[in-house]
Amino acid sequence: MRDSVSMKFAIPKLRSSACIACTALVLAGCSTLGGKSELECMERAMYFESHRSSRDGLIAVGSVVMNRVESSQFPGTVCGVVGQKGQFASGVLSRPMSERDLPKVREAARAVLGGERHPLIGNAMFFHNAQRRFSYGNMHYVLVTGGNAFYEKRRKNLVTQPVPPPPIEELTGR
């Protein structure tokens, strides 16, 4: 049994370790401290990034999140990916969502977490609003759906689709 002196020094050490672990979670973008599950983080990414315009758009955004989770270039959790600073919509993990849109978003999030992917997303880990144009030579576009243009970053000599293709919808409909 420990005496009161050892206990006195053990508690600050425990608090210090816990504090370091909490800080690491926050810096990694994990929302575990905020009580958000992987499902909620996925829903939030889909909700704020897909414009809630179509199931294809929701599934494509979720597919990009999962491609990032599986890549060593990004955090290894959904909440870590979605919470990365500057990667998703501002306030993605904190802004309120409309209850009206949640059933469609929740169904799509569960489908993606269950293994469904957009059939044309491939290895794409990036997207932007389809109305915007960028002059970077390393953007290989794979899909436009749900108001977003999805692309892979490649070496310039490997880009074969440098402009977004026409939008495609209803490939993932149920």
Secondary structure by P-SEA (a helix, b strand, c coil): cccaaaaaaaaaaaaaaaaaaaaaaaaacccccccccaaaaaaaaaaaccccccaaaaaaaaaaaaaaaacccccccaaaaaacccccccccccbbbbccccaaaaaaaaaaaacccccccccccccccccccccccccccccccccbbbbbbccccccccccccccccccccc
